[in-house]
Amino acid sequence: MKHHSIILGIAVALCTTACDKDLGAKKPGRSKYISRIVSYRPAPGQFINTALGSPEAAQGIVGGRSGCLSLGGFGGYVVFEFDHEVENIAGTDFVIFGNAFSGSSEPGIVEVSADGEHWYRLAGSADEEAETVHRYTIRYERPTQTATTEAVDWSDNSGATGRLDIISYHGQSYWPAFLSDNPESLTFSGVRLPGNVSWNEKSKQYVFSAFEWGYADNWSADYPEIAGNDPDTRNSNKFDLDWAVDEAGNRVELKAIRQVKVYTALNQTAGSLGETSTEVCGALSLSAGR
């Protein structure tokens, strides 16, 4: 009986291994939320070097939607990825959470990549507007010191110059002093959207109008809705890989992507509210359960 038990045990083990191979290896559980921050390089801004604008804040948007990350002024960005490929499925492929609400949209452009090298922009509703600048470049100059608050000067490729002025209730440096390369200047390029801020005389406050679709941290009509029958997608901007375009604006067919980049798409200030800066508060892939 002992020998028969040993043989039976070996047979069961071999059968189990063979059956696993026949059925295919079981896939480990995949998270629908961000799994890793690839890079965080913000532009100067009033929330940089605070709990909303630091490497720690960047890590706070991993694994859920409990934190928020400021990208600073125009061009500041974050690149993140999921632990799986985001597939191009019917309808919404992924969503990005922000802190937009009615009258407060600080839109960010979204780019996607399958390999971290070749990037494609997801087109948005303002692509064809006359005031949209498709090849915009801005350069920020590091202030004389970064220990305390000091205005940051900028210039762009149209010959315009300006300054990120100090907001009285922010005492820290606007310059991202935590960058490992300690740059003397920061240069960002991308698509600049038309300004969306106006003063409402009746309410005595600035209003940041929403764009129709295609941007992060933007109070679009579908922001409160859910996607893919997942209630966790409520209060987010929805994105479709079918919107992908190359640098020339030509449509690109993508079957799946791995990384997502979001950058602030406006260069504007609003009086005492300071510069417009996109916030990212997490992201969710609709491919995690596939």
Residue, then its C-alpha position, 0 to 999 in steps of 0.5 A: m500500500k505504501h508503494h501504491s500511495i507513492i505512485l499515486g502521489i507522483a501521478v497526481a503531481l504530474c497530472t496537476t502540472a500537466c493540467d496547469k499547462d493545458l489550461g494555461a498559467k493562471k494570471p496573477g491579480r492585476s490592479k486597475y489603478i496606477s502601479r508605478i510613477v515613471s517620472y515627475r517633472p513639474a513646472p514651477g507653481q504655487f503648490i510645488n514643494t508642498a504636500l501636493g507637489s513633491p515626489e511623495a505626493a507623486q507616490g500618493i496617486v499610486g494604487g488608488r485615488s486617495g492623493c492629488l498631485s500638482l503639475g505646476g504651470f504649463g508643461g509640468y508633467v507626470v508619467f505613470e504606468f499600470d501593471h498591465e497593458v491598457e487595451n483598446i477596447a470599445g469605448t473608454d479605455f482608461v480614466i484619470f481623476g482630477n479635482a475639477f468642478s463646475g467653474s474650475s477646470e485646469p485641463g491637462i493634455v494626455e499622451v500615451s505610449a506602448d514602450g516609453e519611447h514613442w508617444y502619441r497625444l490623445a486629441g481633444s475638443a480644442d484641437e482645431e480652435a484658432e487660439t490653440v498652439h500646437r508647437y508651444t515651448i516655454r522656458y522657466e528660469r530658476p530664481t536667485q534662491t530657492a529657500t523661500t518664495e521668489a517670482v519665476d520668470w518665463s519666456d516662450n517661442s513666440g517672444a512673449t515673457g512673463r512671471l509667476d508672481i507670488i501668492s501671499y499665502h504660499g511661502q515656499s519656493y515655487w521652483p521644484a528644488f527636489l529635481s535630481d539634476n538641479p537645472e538652472s532652467l526648465t523647458f517644456s514643449g507641447v500643445r497650449l490650449p486657449g485660455n479659459v479663465s474669466w472674471n464673473e462680476k456678479s459672483k466676484q470670482y474667477v471662472f475656469s470654463a470647461f472644454e468639451w472633451g479630451y483633457a484631464d482635470n476638466w469638468s466635461a459633461d461626462y465627468p460625473e458619469i461611470a465607464g465600463n460599468d465600474p462605479d469607481t470611474r465616477n468623477s473622472n475624465k474618460f479617454d479612448l485610445d482611438w483619439a491618438v494622433d502623431e505630431a502632425g495630427n494624423r490618427v494613429e491606430l493603437k492596440a494597447i499602451r503601457q504608460v500615460k503622460v499628463y501635462t499642464a496645457l495652459n499658460q495663464t494666471a488668474g489674479s490672486l489664484g495664481e497660475t493654472s496648474t493641472e492636478v492628477c488624483g489617480a487613474l484607472s484602467l478598464s483592462a485590468g479585469r480582462 
